[in-house]
Amino acid sequence: MKNQGRRLFWNMVLAAGGLALALSASSPVLAGEQCSSDRTLSLTGAAALKMMPDQALVSAQITVLEKDAKKARDAADAVVNSFFRGISAVGLAEKDIRADSVQVFEEYSWEKDRRVSKGFRASRSVTITVNDLSRLSETLDLVMKSGFNNISGIHYRVKDSKAVKQKVRELAVQDAVDKAQNITGQLKTKLGRVMTVNYSTVDFDNAEHFRMSKSVSMEMGASNSAGGYDSGDRYQADEITFTDRVDITWELE
């Protein structure tokens, strides 16, 4: 009995010693990981660039209602063709114009509880790229004289927006680096390797609707006494702001 008791006692001692050795072997690794994760610096870099637009997109439509479908289609096509004949006079080329195909459908109204045909509605749209903003007023003048009865939108934008986006991205990264170097300099430490970079952005078209100094009626014939757009009206484009940001985490030496 005594021998059996001694063996049980020493088995318990050996087991406890093995557990202590296992813990002592694993503890430095855990401590080292904790220390490493604590010695980091995370910063956000941000940047913004303002640019004046150098291009405008003009969207115009013609809609006509005729009793006959062919007359309606021909009337819509005639307006677009008239516009194309005058584009060279305002510094435009055919490559600057995207003309959609004509759409024709029968239009109805309700009279005395029954549906009555009002005729055929034809519509056609064009999108005009104006690369010389000094000729935007002339372009709008031509749009109205040609017979379009709606301008649905004018957007200003920067032609080489890809280069601007790259530049503002570089500025955002440099902003994060400058902040990190300033902080570590004051703390008398140094930046180590980059541990994580978190970057995500929505790539907008960077276009803005224009603002008119006063409203312009686009009804057929609603122009000035000379039959065109009043060149005294001014179209003022705002600066377009490009922004970007990046999150960077460094290890500290």
C-alpha positions as CSV (number, residue, x, y, z in Angstrom):
1,M,0.0,0.0,0.0
2,K,2.8,2.4,0.9
3,N,4.6,1.7,-2.5
4,Q,1.4,2.3,-4.4
5,G,0.8,5.6,-2.6
6,R,4.3,6.8,-3.4
7,R,3.9,5.9,-7.1
8,L,0.6,7.9,-7.2
9,F,2.3,10.9,-5.5
10,W,5.2,11.0,-7.9
11,N,2.9,10.6,-10.9
12,M,1.0,13.7,-9.8
13,V,4.2,15.6,-9.3
14,L,5.5,14.7,-12.8
15,A,2.1,15.6,-14.4
16,A,2.1,19.0,-12.7
17,G,5.7,19.6,-13.8
18,G,4.8,18.7,-17.4
19,L,1.9,21.2,-17.4
20,A,4.2,23.9,-16.0
21,L,6.7,23.3,-18.8
22,A,4.0,23.4,-21.5
23,L,2.7,26.7,-20.2
24,S,6.2,28.2,-19.9
25,A,6.9,27.2,-23.5
26,S,3.7,28.7,-24.9
27,S,3.6,31.9,-22.9
28,P,6.5,33.8,-24.7
29,V,4.7,33.3,-28.1
30,L,1.5,34.6,-26.7
31,A,3.2,37.5,-25.1
32,G,5.2,38.3,-28.2
33,E,2.0,38.4,-30.4
34,Q,0.3,40.7,-27.9
35,C,3.3,43.0,-27.9
36,S,3.5,43.1,-31.7
37,S,-0.2,43.9,-32.1
38,D,0.2,46.7,-29.6
39,R,3.1,48.4,-31.4
40,T,1.2,49.6,-34.4
41,L,0.0,53.0,-35.7
42,S,-3.2,53.3,-37.8
43,L,-4.0,56.5,-39.7
44,T,-6.4,57.8,-42.4
45,G,-5.1,59.8,-45.3
46,A,-7.5,62.1,-47.1
47,A,-7.2,64.5,-50.0
48,A,-9.4,66.7,-52.3
49,L,-8.7,68.5,-55.6
50,K,-11.0,71.1,-57.1
51,M,-11.0,71.4,-60.9
52,M,-12.9,73.6,-63.3
53,P,-14.8,71.5,-65.9
54,D,-13.6,71.6,-69.5
55,Q,-16.4,69.6,-71.2
56,A,-20.2,69.6,-71.2
57,L,-22.7,66.9,-72.2
58,V,-26.0,68.2,-73.6
59,S,-29.1,65.9,-73.8
60,A,-31.9,67.1,-76.0
61,Q,-35.1,65.5,-77.2
62,I,-37.8,66.1,-79.9
63,T,-41.3,64.7,-79.4
64,V,-44.1,65.2,-82.0
65,L,-47.7,64.0,-82.2
66,E,-49.2,63.4,-85.6
67,K,-52.3,61.5,-86.8
68,D,-50.1,59.3,-89.0
69,A,-47.2,57.2,-87.7
70,K,-44.9,57.9,-90.7
71,K,-45.5,61.7,-90.4
72,A,-44.6,61.6,-86.8
73,R,-41.4,59.7,-87.5
74,D,-40.4,61.9,-90.4
75,A,-41.0,65.0,-88.3
76,A,-38.7,63.8,-85.5
77,D,-36.0,62.8,-88.0
78,A,-36.3,66.1,-89.7
79,V,-35.4,68.0,-86.5
80,V,-32.3,65.8,-85.9
81,N,-31.2,66.1,-89.6
82,S,-31.6,69.9,-89.4
83,F,-29.3,69.9,-86.3
84,F,-26.6,67.8,-88.0
85,R,-26.6,70.3,-90.9
86,G,-25.6,73.1,-88.6
87,I,-23.1,71.5,-86.2
88,S,-20.0,72.6,-88.1
89,A,-20.9,76.2,-87.6
90,V,-20.7,75.8,-83.8
91,G,-17.4,73.8,-83.9
92,L,-19.0,70.4,-83.6
93,A,-18.2,67.2,-85.5
94,E,-20.4,64.1,-86.1
95,K,-18.3,62.2,-83.7
96,D,-19.4,64.6,-81.0
97,I,-23.1,63.6,-81.5
98,R,-24.8,60.4,-80.4
99,A,-28.3,60.2,-82.0
100,D,-30.7,57.6,-80.7
101,S,-33.1,55.8,-83.0
102,V,-36.6,57.2,-83.3
103,Q,-39.4,55.8,-81.1
104,V,-43.0,55.8,-82.2
105,F,-46.1,54.7,-80.3
106,E,-49.8,55.3,-80.5
107,E,-51.2,57.7,-77.9
108,Y,-54.7,57.4,-76.4
109,S,-57.0,59.3,-74.1
110,W,-60.2,58.4,-72.3
111,E,-63.4,60.1,-73.6
112,K,-66.9,59.1,-72.3
113,D,-65.5,55.9,-70.7
114,R,-63.8,54.7,-73.9
115,R,-60.3,54.9,-75.2
116,V,-59.7,57.1,-78.1
117,S,-56.6,57.4,-80.3
118,K,-55.0,60.8,-80.2
119,G,-52.5,60.0,-82.9
120,F,-48.9,58.8,-83.0
121,R,-46.1,60.1,-80.7
122,A,-42.6,60.1,-82.1
123,S,-39.5,60.9,-80.0
124,R,-35.8,61.1,-80.7
125,S,-32.9,62.0,-78.5
126,V,-29.4,63.3,-79.1
127,T,-26.4,63.6,-76.7
128,I,-23.9,66.4,-77.7
129,T,-20.4,66.6,-76.4
130,V,-19.2,70.2,-76.2
131,N,-15.4,70.3,-75.8
132,D,-15.2,74.1,-76.1
133,L,-17.3,75.6,-73.3
134,S,-17.1,79.0,-74.8
135,R,-19.4,77.7,-77.6
136,L,-22.0,76.2,-75.3
137,S,-24.4,79.0,-75.8
138,E,-24.1,78.7,-79.6
139,T,-24.7,75.0,-79.3
140,L,-27.9,75.5,-77.3
141,D,-29.0,78.2,-79.9
142,L,-28.6,75.5,-82.6
143,V,-30.6,73.0,-80.6
144,M,-33.5,75.3,-80.3
145,K,-33.4,76.6,-83.9
146,S,-33.3,73.0,-85.1
147,G,-36.7,72.3,-83.4
148,F,-35.9,70.3,-80.3
149,N,-38.5,70.9,-77.6
150,N,-36.7,69.7,-74.5
151,I,-33.2,69.9,-73.0
152,S,-33.3,67.2,-70.3
153,G,-29.8,67.9,-68.9
154,I,-26.5,69.6,-69.2
155,H,-23.6,68.0,-67.3
156,Y,-20.2,69.6,-66.8
157,R,-17.2,67.3,-66.4
158,V,-13.4,67.0,-66.6
159,K,-12.1,65.3,-69.7
160,D,-9.1,63.6,-68.2
161,S,-10.8,62.6,-64.9
162,K,-8.7,59.4,-64.7
163,A,-5.4,61.4,-64.2
164,V,-7.1,63.7,-61.7
165,K,-8.4,60.6,-59.7
166,Q,-4.9,59.1,-59.7
167,K,-3.4,62.4,-58.4
168,V,-5.8,62.8,-55.6
169,R,-5.3,59.1,-54.6
170,E,-1.5,59.7,-54.4
171,L,-2.2,62.8,-52.3
172,A,-4.3,60.8,-49.9
173,V,-1.5,58.2,-49.4
174,Q,1.0,61.0,-48.9
175,D,-1.2,62.6,-46.3
176,A,-1.3,59.4,-44.3
177,V,2.5,59.0,-44.5
178,D,3.1,62.6,-43.5
179,K,0.9,62.2,-40.4
180,A,2.6,59.0,-39.4
181,Q,6.1,60.5,-39.8
182,N,5.0,63.5,-37.7
183,I,3.7,61.4,-34.9
184,T,6.6,58.9,-34.7
185,G,9.0,61.8,-34.9
186,Q,7.5,63.4,-31.8
187,L,7.4,60.0,-30.0
188,K,11.1,59.3,-30.9
189,T,10.3,56.0,-32.6
190,K,10.3,54.8,-36.2
191,L,7.8,53.4,-38.7
192,G,8.3,49.8,-39.6
193,R,6.7,47.7,-42.3
194,V,3.2,48.4,-43.6
195,M,0.8,45.9,-42.1
196,T,-2.5,46.7,-43.7
197,V,-3.9,49.0,-46.3
198,N,-7.7,49.5,-46.5
199,Y,-8.8,51.3,-49.7
200,S,-12.2,51.5,-51.2
201,T,-13.8,54.2,-53.3
202,V,-16.9,54.7,-55.4
203,D,-15.9,55.7,-58.9
204,F,-18.4,58.4,-59.8
205,D,-18.5,60.1,-63.2
206,N,-17.6,63.4,-61.5
207,A,-20.3,65.3,-63.4
208,E,-22.5,68.1,-62.1
209,H,-25.8,69.5,-63.4
210,F,-25.4,73.0,-64.6
211,R,-27.2,75.9,-63.0
212,M,-29.0,78.5,-65.2
213,S,-29.2,82.1,-64.2
214,K,-32.8,82.0,-65.3
215,S,-35.1,79.3,-66.7
216,V,-35.3,78.8,-70.5
217,S,-38.5,77.6,-72.1
218,M,-37.9,74.9,-74.7
219,E,-41.4,74.9,-76.2
220,M,-41.5,75.0,-80.0
221,G,-40.9,78.6,-81.1
222,A,-40.3,79.9,-77.5
223,S,-37.1,81.7,-78.3
224,N,-36.1,85.3,-78.7
225,S,-37.2,87.6,-81.4
226,A,-34.4,86.4,-83.7
227,G,-35.6,82.9,-83.4
228,G,-32.8,81.6,-81.3
229,Y,-31.3,81.3,-77.8
230,D,-30.7,84.6,-75.9
231,S,-26.9,84.7,-75.8
232,G,-27.2,87.1,-72.9
233,D,-28.0,84.2,-70.6
234,R,-25.1,82.8,-68.8
235,Y,-24.3,79.2,-67.8
236,Q,-22.0,79.1,-64.7
237,A,-20.3,75.8,-63.9
238,D,-19.1,75.1,-60.4
239,E,-15.8,73.6,-59.6
240,I,-15.8,69.8,-59.5
241,T,-14.3,68.3,-56.3
242,F,-12.5,65.0,-56.5
243,T,-11.9,63.3,-53.1
244,D,-10.2,60.1,-51.9
245,R,-9.1,58.4,-48.7
246,V,-7.0,55.5,-47.5
247,D,-6.5,53.7,-44.2
248,I,-2.9,52.5,-43.4
249,T,-1.5,50.6,-40.5
250,W,2.2,50.5,-39.8
251,E,4.3,48.4,-37.4
252,L,6.4,50.5,-35.0
253,E,10.1,49.6,-34.6
